[in-house]
Amino acid sequence: MLYSAENKDKVDPLVRFVGEVYRRNFEGEWANDPGRGAPGVVFVPVVMGPPSIASIDPAMRLALAFRSTAEEDRAGTGDGALRVFDRMRANHDLWIAEGRPDDDEWAKSTLKRLTQH
């Protein structure tokens, strides 16, 4: 299992790398969000960013990428890990194209896009 105790020393640097990639690509900052952790966990590093990304839990992104990749490998479709990042990139690029709106304006814009389809 990816996040088992015996894998912690291997996975932690990878999680930090994933977080740093998101931080640099999407104008984010590192923060602590212990509310995302299990009971008793007081340190959960996340990347906080502009409204286009809100906050990213790098451990969750890594887990989703592995799960997507494994499911797609079984289905023969591939590219799961890349699509996780590509969806975020497209959303961030759209936020920039719309003039970097604040949280409220971005939420309105997103709702408008979702209801037009």
ABEGO torsion letter per residue (X at the ends): XAABAAAAAAAAAAAAAAAAAAAAAAGBBBBBBAAABBBGBABBBBBBBBAAAGBBBAAAAAAAAAAAAAAAAAAGAEGAAAAAAAAAAAAAAAAAAAGGBBAAAAAAAAAAAAAAX
